[in-house]
Amino acid sequence: GFASFGICSEFKIIEANLSFEQNFNCGFFFRAHMPIRKLEFDNTCFRDLSPTDEECFGCPTINTPIWQTFLEHFDQILDRWCLGCESFNEWGVGDTSLLLGLTRNYQETELLDFVDMTFQAGVLAPTGKTKNENQIFSLPFGYNGHWAIQGIGDISIGFYDWLTFGGHIEAMFFLKKNRNIRLQT
């Protein structure tokens, strides 16, 4: 193909998680979770991946004048559209989860050793920084300002005093949100 432009970079993430859990009567509990993240998008370089004259005889190549003009004016094109391409290196909190849950344990069976079940439902609040639309390498610290309803289910079943099978399912249903974002025209 012609006019292939690659971006090479290093991405690093460091994350710590703050959790709070409070048990109530009859297996009910409350859980709050907030991640703290350091996101780094660094050592960025742009590479021309267009074919050379030897690879593509008679078709547009890395040496085509219009493509060379684009490469020479790439920084001015970004400036014209108020876009920055600086490295991204920031600390911040992610989105916060607030969940109510119920856990049950059943051991009154002759075939199974136990059945443990936990169900949680709650909300994901957009407490994380959103993406800066004016920086091409900016990253959101959560789900970019979206609210969600969360549901989580866990089950474990024990057999023969030594064998346990388990399952986990998690779903997030995002609420509708309208945003203005940049589009290439």
Disulfide bonds with the S-S distance in Angstrom:
Cys56-Cys59 1.27
